[in-house]
Each structure stands twice: as C-alpha cells, then as structure tokens.
Amino acid sequence: MPLKATSVRLDDETLSRVGQMAEAMDRPRAWLMAEAIKQYVAREEWFIHEVEKGIKAADEGRLLDHSDLKARWEAKRATQVG
C-alpha cells in the first residue's frame, strides 16, 4: 500500500525527543512518528469499541453490582499476590 505524506506540528522539545528516540532505534524520525500514530489509533479504536460494548450491555440491562465487581477483583488480586 503506498504511503501518503502529511505534516505534524510539534514543539521543539517533542521534536527533539522524537529525533533522539529515532536515532537510538536506528530508524528514521518519520518511521517513529508513523509507528506512534498507528499504535495510538489502534489503542483508541480498542477503547471506543470496549466503551460501545459496555453501553450496549448497560442498555440491555447486563450490569454488575459494585459489590459483586469489587469481590471479583479482590479474589483475582488474592490469587495473583499469593
């Protein structure tokens, strides 16, 4: 798939940090910025999807009582700590 150019405005400090990271990774600065954007978009898409699932569950009445959820969480933590 052909890549398309775009521009991003960054303050001097952020641009410097991006440049330092790219140099440390032996990658072009443009590669690092593209990778960061891809990861950000994937994470935000996941979050939006999960929120939509939660809203749908709530609309369908599939809810957990706070005390039940807290008990599940505490039980899970107890098995991980031990």
VMD Tcl script that builds the backbone (N, CA, C; Angstrom):
set m [mol new atoms 246]
animate dup $m
set s [atomselect $m all]
$s set {name element resname resid chain x y z} {
  {N N MET 1 A 0.852 -1.168 0.000}
  {CA C MET 1 A 0.000 0.000 0.000}
  {C C MET 1 A 0.903 1.238 0.000}
  {N N PRO 2 A 0.672 2.139 -0.935}
  {CA C PRO 2 A 1.508 3.347 -0.977}
  {C C PRO 2 A 1.254 4.236 0.235}
  {N N LEU 3 A 2.311 4.829 0.703}
  {CA C LEU 3 A 2.210 5.734 1.850}
  {C C LEU 3 A 1.955 7.149 1.372}
  {N N LYS 4 A 1.243 7.920 2.164}
  {CA C LYS 4 A 0.974 9.314 1.837}
  {C C LYS 4 A 1.624 10.197 2.877}
  {N N ALA 5 A 2.151 11.292 2.420}
  {CA C ALA 5 A 2.814 12.239 3.318}
  {C C ALA 5 A 1.779 13.140 3.979}
  {N N THR 6 A 2.085 13.528 5.187}
  {CA C THR 6 A 1.278 14.504 5.915}
  {C C THR 6 A 2.238 15.305 6.783}
  {N N SER 7 A 1.762 16.332 7.392}
  {CA C SER 7 A 2.644 17.093 8.268}
  {C C SER 7 A 2.049 17.133 9.668}
  {N N VAL 8 A 2.937 17.211 10.628}
  {CA C VAL 8 A 2.550 17.280 12.027}
  {C C VAL 8 A 3.331 18.420 12.653}
  {N N ARG 9 A 2.650 19.253 13.390}
  {CA C ARG 9 A 3.319 20.361 14.065}
  {C C ARG 9 A 3.642 19.929 15.493}
  {N N LEU 10 A 4.919 20.012 15.833}
  {CA C LEU 10 A 5.383 19.641 17.164}
  {C C LEU 10 A 6.214 20.767 17.748}
  {N N ASP 11 A 6.168 20.900 19.062}
  {CA C ASP 11 A 7.034 21.883 19.693}
  {C C ASP 11 A 8.476 21.371 19.628}
  {N N ASP 12 A 9.435 22.264 19.816}
  {CA C ASP 12 A 10.854 21.922 19.672}
  {C C ASP 12 A 11.271 20.775 20.583}
  {N N GLU 13 A 10.807 20.801 21.829}
  {CA C GLU 13 A 11.212 19.755 22.783}
  {C C GLU 13 A 10.735 18.376 22.335}
  {N N THR 14 A 9.468 18.278 21.929}
  {CA C THR 14 A 8.926 16.985 21.498}
  {C C THR 14 A 9.631 16.499 20.245}
  {N N LEU 15 A 9.853 17.393 19.307}
  {CA C LEU 15 A 10.544 17.010 18.078}
  {C C LEU 15 A 11.957 16.523 18.381}
  {N N SER 16 A 12.626 17.181 19.309}
  {CA C SER 16 A 13.968 16.754 19.711}
  {C C SER 16 A 13.932 15.364 20.335}
  {N N ARG 17 A 12.948 15.136 21.187}
  {CA C ARG 17 A 12.823 13.825 21.839}
  {C C ARG 17 A 12.524 12.737 20.818}
  {N N VAL 18 A 11.674 13.038 19.850}
  {CA C VAL 18 A 11.376 12.078 18.783}
  {C C VAL 18 A 12.658 11.769 18.009}
  {N N GLY 19 A 13.414 12.802 17.704}
  {CA C GLY 19 A 14.674 12.606 16.987}
  {C C GLY 19 A 15.654 11.747 17.771}
  {N N GLN 20 A 15.742 11.978 19.071}
  {CA C GLN 20 A 16.640 11.185 19.912}
  {C C GLN 20 A 16.201 9.721 19.958}
  {N N MET 21 A 14.906 9.503 20.076}
  {CA C MET 21 A 14.402 8.123 20.090}
  {C C MET 21 A 14.666 7.434 18.760}
  {N N ALA 22 A 14.391 8.133 17.675}
  {CA C ALA 22 A 14.613 7.552 16.354}
  {C C ALA 22 A 16.083 7.192 16.165}
  {N N GLU 23 A 16.959 8.075 16.610}
  {CA C GLU 23 A 18.392 7.811 16.498}
  {C C GLU 23 A 18.780 6.595 17.337}
  {N N ALA 24 A 18.257 6.501 18.552}
  {CA C ALA 24 A 18.565 5.369 19.426}
  {C C ALA 24 A 18.056 4.057 18.838}
  {N N MET 25 A 16.967 4.127 18.095}
  {CA C MET 25 A 16.380 2.923 17.493}
  {C C MET 25 A 16.934 2.655 16.098}
  {N N ASP 26 A 17.804 3.557 15.630}
  {CA C ASP 26 A 18.367 3.465 14.282}
  {C C ASP 26 A 17.262 3.400 13.226}
  {N N ARG 27 A 16.293 4.283 13.396}
  {CA C ARG 27 A 15.153 4.387 12.487}
  {C C ARG 27 A 14.987 5.838 12.082}
  {N N PRO 28 A 14.398 6.074 10.929}
  {CA C PRO 28 A 14.095 7.465 10.555}
  {C C PRO 28 A 13.029 8.049 11.474}
  {N N ARG 29 A 13.107 9.340 11.672}
  {CA C ARG 29 A 12.135 10.035 12.511}
  {C C ARG 29 A 10.717 9.830 11.984}
  {N N ALA 30 A 10.539 9.843 10.679}
  {CA C ALA 30 A 9.208 9.651 10.087}
  {C C ALA 30 A 8.657 8.263 10.415}
  {N N TRP 31 A 9.525 7.246 10.441}
  {CA C TRP 31 A 9.077 5.893 10.785}
  {C C TRP 31 A 8.555 5.877 12.225}
  {N N LEU 32 A 9.309 6.503 13.132}
  {CA C LEU 32 A 8.923 6.516 14.535}
  {C C LEU 32 A 7.582 7.223 14.722}
  {N N MET 33 A 7.394 8.348 14.068}
  {CA C MET 33 A 6.131 9.074 14.198}
  {C C MET 33 A 4.977 8.267 13.610}
  {N N ALA 34 A 5.195 7.613 12.471}
  {CA C ALA 34 A 4.143 6.796 11.868}
  {C C ALA 34 A 3.791 5.628 12.782}
  {N N GLU 35 A 4.795 4.990 13.374}
  {CA C GLU 35 A 4.552 3.872 14.289}
  {C C GLU 35 A 3.786 4.335 15.523}
  {N N ALA 36 A 4.155 5.481 16.062}
  {CA C ALA 36 A 3.461 6.024 17.237}
  {C C ALA 36 A 1.996 6.300 16.912}
  {N N ILE 37 A 1.734 6.860 15.759}
  {CA C ILE 37 A 0.351 7.162 15.364}
  {C C ILE 37 A -0.435 5.865 15.175}
  {N N LYS 38 A 0.172 4.852 14.536}
  {CA C LYS 38 A -0.508 3.570 14.352}
  {C C LYS 38 A -0.896 2.964 15.695}
  {N N GLN 39 A 0.031 2.967 16.641}
  {CA C GLN 39 A -0.250 2.388 17.958}
  {C C GLN 39 A -1.329 3.185 18.689}
  {N N TYR 40 A -1.265 4.498 18.598}
  {CA C TYR 40 A -2.272 5.351 19.243}
  {C C TYR 40 A -3.658 5.067 18.666}
  {N N VAL 41 A -3.757 5.016 17.344}
  {CA C VAL 41 A -5.049 4.785 16.696}
  {C C VAL 41 A -5.593 3.412 17.077}
  {N N ALA 42 A -4.750 2.395 17.084}
  {CA C ALA 42 A -5.197 1.049 17.458}
  {C C ALA 42 A -5.706 1.022 18.894}
  {N N ARG 43 A -4.982 1.666 19.806}
  {CA C ARG 43 A -5.386 1.693 21.210}
  {C C ARG 43 A -6.710 2.441 21.386}
  {N N GLU 44 A -6.864 3.567 20.726}
  {CA C GLU 44 A -8.092 4.349 20.857}
  {C C GLU 44 A -9.270 3.635 20.210}
  {N N GLU 45 A -9.045 2.958 19.079}
  {CA C GLU 45 A -10.123 2.185 18.459}
  {C C GLU 45 A -10.585 1.083 19.410}
  {N N TRP 46 A -9.631 0.395 20.060}
  {CA C TRP 46 A -9.971 -0.650 21.021}
  {C C TRP 46 A -10.813 -0.051 22.151}
  {N N PHE 47 A -10.375 1.081 22.687}
  {CA C PHE 47 A -11.078 1.719 23.801}
  {C C PHE 47 A -12.516 2.080 23.406}
  {N N ILE 48 A -12.673 2.701 22.241}
  {CA C ILE 48 A -14.009 3.094 21.768}
  {C C ILE 48 A -14.893 1.859 21.626}
  {N N HIS 49 A -14.328 0.789 21.061}
  {CA C HIS 49 A -15.084 -0.452 20.893}
  {C C HIS 49 A -15.527 -1.012 22.243}
  {N N GLU 50 A -14.624 -1.006 23.222}
  {CA C GLU 50 A -14.961 -1.526 24.546}
  {C C GLU 50 A -16.017 -0.661 25.230}
  {N N VAL 51 A -15.932 0.642 25.064}
  {CA C VAL 51 A -16.957 1.532 25.635}
  {C C VAL 51 A -18.308 1.245 24.982}
  {N N GLU 52 A -18.317 1.079 23.664}
  {CA C GLU 52 A -19.562 0.777 22.959}
  {C C GLU 52 A -20.155 -0.542 23.434}
  {N N LYS 53 A -19.289 -1.551 23.680}
  {CA C LYS 53 A -19.773 -2.823 24.220}
  {C C LYS 53 A -20.390 -2.620 25.595}
  {N N GLY 54 A -19.758 -1.800 26.422}
  {CA C GLY 54 A -20.284 -1.529 27.754}
  {C C GLY 54 A -21.622 -0.812 27.709}
  {N N ILE 55 A -21.738 0.145 26.827}
  {CA C ILE 55 A -23.004 0.876 26.676}
  {C C ILE 55 A -24.103 -0.074 26.214}
  {N N LYS 56 A -23.778 -0.940 25.255}
  {CA C LYS 56 A -24.762 -1.908 24.770}
  {C C LYS 56 A -25.196 -2.840 25.900}
  {N N ALA 57 A -24.231 -3.325 26.686}
  {CA C ALA 57 A -24.557 -4.210 27.801}
  {C C ALA 57 A -25.452 -3.488 28.801}
  {N N ALA 58 A -25.140 -2.244 29.087}
  {CA C ALA 58 A -25.961 -1.472 30.034}
  {C C ALA 58 A -27.365 -1.268 29.477}
  {N N ASP 59 A -27.447 -0.943 28.186}
  {CA C ASP 59 A -28.758 -0.752 27.561}
  {C C ASP 59 A -29.595 -2.029 27.618}
  {N N GLU 60 A -28.913 -3.189 27.581}
  {CA C GLU 60 A -29.610 -4.479 27.639}
  {C C GLU 60 A -29.841 -4.937 29.081}
  {N N GLY 61 A -29.419 -4.121 30.040}
  {CA C GLY 61 A -29.620 -4.463 31.440}
  {C C GLY 61 A -28.587 -5.416 32.011}
  {N N ARG 62 A -27.523 -5.679 31.260}
  {CA C ARG 62 A -26.463 -6.580 31.734}
  {C C ARG 62 A -25.452 -5.759 32.532}
  {N N LEU 63 A -25.735 -5.591 33.807}
  {CA C LEU 63 A -24.894 -4.790 34.681}
  {C C LEU 63 A -24.446 -5.619 35.877}
  {N N LEU 64 A -23.325 -5.224 36.461}
  {CA C LEU 64 A -22.844 -5.859 37.676}
  {C C LEU 64 A -23.001 -4.897 38.836}
  {N N ASP 65 A -23.417 -5.414 39.966}
  {CA C ASP 65 A -23.474 -4.623 41.171}
  {C C ASP 65 A -22.045 -4.306 41.605}
  {N N HIS 66 A -21.830 -3.109 42.129}
  {CA C HIS 66 A -20.485 -2.684 42.524}
  {C C HIS 66 A -19.847 -3.656 43.506}
  {N N SER 67 A -20.599 -4.119 44.482}
  {CA C SER 67 A -20.030 -5.033 45.483}
  {C C SER 67 A -19.626 -6.365 44.855}
  {N N ASP 68 A -20.387 -6.842 43.860}
  {CA C ASP 68 A -20.017 -8.079 43.158}
  {C C ASP 68 A -18.725 -7.891 42.371}
  {N N LEU 69 A -18.627 -6.772 41.692}
  {CA C LEU 69 A -17.426 -6.495 40.911}
  {C C LEU 69 A -16.216 -6.351 41.828}
  {N N LYS 70 A -16.393 -5.667 42.937}
  {CA C LYS 70 A -15.296 -5.494 43.897}
  {C C LYS 70 A -14.846 -6.847 44.436}
  {N N ALA 71 A -15.773 -7.720 44.747}
  {CA C ALA 71 A -15.441 -9.049 45.263}
  {C C ALA 71 A -14.672 -9.855 44.217}
  {N N ARG 72 A -15.104 -9.783 42.972}
  {CA C ARG 72 A -14.385 -10.489 41.889}
  {C C ARG 72 A -12.957 -9.961 41.766}
  {N N TRP 73 A -12.808 -8.638 41.799}
  {CA C TRP 73 A -11.493 -8.020 41.665}
  {C C TRP 73 A -10.584 -8.431 42.822}
  {N N GLU 74 A -11.107 -8.385 44.029}
  {CA C GLU 74 A -10.308 -8.753 45.199}
  {C C GLU 74 A -9.918 -10.225 45.160}
  {N N ALA 75 A -10.806 -11.083 44.701}
  {CA C ALA 75 A -10.479 -12.511 44.575}
  {C C ALA 75 A -9.383 -12.724 43.542}
  {N N LYS 76 A -9.458 -11.999 42.448}
  {CA C LYS 76 A -8.433 -12.117 41.399}
  {C C LYS 76 A -7.082 -11.638 41.924}
  {N N ARG 77 A -7.086 -10.518 42.620}
  {CA C ARG 77 A -5.834 -9.992 43.186}
  {C C ARG 77 A -5.239 -10.957 44.193}
  {N N ALA 78 A -6.082 -11.580 44.997}
  {CA C ALA 78 A -5.608 -12.513 46.027}
  {C C ALA 78 A -4.886 -13.702 45.404}
  {N N THR 79 A -5.356 -14.157 44.238}
  {CA C THR 79 A -4.703 -15.293 43.594}
  {C C THR 79 A -3.406 -14.879 42.932}
  {N N GLN 80 A -3.273 -13.625 42.537}
  {CA C GLN 80 A -2.056 -13.146 41.883}
  {C C GLN 80 A -0.971 -12.801 42.877}
  {N N VAL 81 A -1.329 -12.317 44.041}
  {CA C VAL 81 A -0.359 -11.883 45.044}
  {C C VAL 81 A 0.290 -13.082 45.712}
  {N N GLY 82 A -0.509 -14.085 46.014}
  {CA C GLY 82 A -0.060 -15.257 46.766}
  {C C GLY 82 A 0.969 -16.024 46.057}
}
mol reanalyze $m
mol bondsrecalc $m
mol representation Tube
mol addrep $m
